[in-house]
Amino acid sequence: MPTLGLTSRQKQILAVVQEVGFTTIETLAARFGVSTQTIRREIIRLQEQNYLQRFHGGAGLASGGIRSAYAQKLTISPKGKQRIGAALADVVPPGASVFLDVGTTVEAAARALLGKPGLRVVTASVSVAQIFCQGGVFEVVVTGGITRGANGSLVGQQAISMIAGFRFDYAILGAGGFDDDGAPMDFDLEKIAVRQAAMARSRQTAVLADHSKFGQVGTARIAEPGMVDLFVVDAEPTEPLRQAWLKSGSRWLVA
């Protein structure tokens, strides 16, 4: 469903609800640093346009309206995501120890990595683990934790604690958008915490993003742009992103 005519905050509220299915007014108010009354008014406007459904104390997906975020993302830039996955697979050497994040772009990378011999894989995504199992690779460590969202994302202290016991050659992460200085961003704070834990235990970090994310802004930063060793994208970045990454010293690879 097009989001023309929505304000930046309304688009971000919509993205949050699409990501998690349901969220409370208090949670949204804290995320955006505004009053609960302001969030309530935004939810009412979004409900009037059939983007969201208002519930007592919060908002969820509209019945018969927008599709779940995961189902929607599967239809966005599938060929671009395949190219991103293939390009990432060319970078990761055989026998590497890798952490794989959640999301459809990272899932494309997981498929591309199936043929890479000797990989040691840890993931916070049930979907990624299934891709490896279906591909005949069964020695995959799943972090554990609380499931969040249709893609089988795992979050919480259990996931973070398990990640802390590993050392990775690569943390392969997704992103929901970018800040003005090129920093990768996302909408779910618990997923961001898992990504940051993986980065802290990795020698290198690669962030994967298709071109639909170039103009998106998330709720919170995953990392400073200079902390990302490589951005893998499916199209030339916009000029502001290019300049921001040049300034921070970040590299990028166009698949």
Residue, then its C-alpha position, 0 to 999 in steps of 0.5 A: m500500500p502506498t504511503l504518499g501523504l504521510t509525514s516522516r513520523q507517520k511512516q516510521i510509526l507504520a514501519v515499527v508496527q509492520e515490523v513487530g505486529f503490535t506495539t503500545i502507545e507508550t513504547l512509540a512515545a518513548r521511541f520518538g520522544v513525544s507525548t502519548q497524546t501525540i502518538r495517539r493522534e498519529i495512530i488515529r490518522l493512520q487508522e482513518q487511512n486504513y494503515l493501522q488498526r487502533f487497539h486499547g493502549g496501542a496499534g496493530l496491523a489493519s485487518g485486510g489492509i497492509r500485509s505483514a512487513y516480512a511478506q511485503k519485504l519478500t517482494i521488494s528487490p528480490k533480484g537485487k538481494q540475490r546480487i547482494g548475497a552473491a557479492l557478499a559470498d565472494v567476500v567471505p572466505p571458506g572456513a570463516s566464522v560468521f554471524l548472520d542477522v535477520g531479514t530478507t536480504v541476509e536470507a539471500a546472503a545465507r542462500a549464496l553462502l550455502g556453497k561456501p565450504g567449512l563455514r561456522v555459522v551462528t544466527a539469531s534468525v530461525s529463517v536463516a537456520q532453516i535455509f542452511c538446514q534445507g540446503g544440507v548444512f546442519e551444523v548451525v548454532v541458533t542463539g536462542g532467545i524470544t522470537r520476534g516477528a514473522n521472520g523468526s528473529l530471536v532477541g533478548q538477553q539469552a541471545i545476547s549472552m550466547i553471542a558474547g561467547f563467540r568470536f566471529d570473522y564477519a558479522i553480516l547485518g541488515a538495516g532498515g535505513f540510514d541516518d544523515d551521516g550514513a549510519p545504518m539504522d533500524f526500528d526495533l531496539e531489541k534487534i539492534a541490541v543483538r546486532q551490536a552484540a554481534m559487532a562487538r565480537s566480530r573482526q569485520t562487519a558487513v551491512l547489506a541493504d537494497h536500494s529501497k533503504f537509501g531514502q529510509v530513516g530508522t528509529a535508532r542507529i545500529a552503529e556509527p558509519g565508521m564502525v562498518d567495514l563494508f556496505v553491500v548494496d545493489a545500486e549506486p548509493t545516493e550522493p548524500l550517502r556516498q559523501a557520508w561514507l567517504k567522510s567516515g572512511s566506510r567502503w561499499l560494494v555495488a553488487 
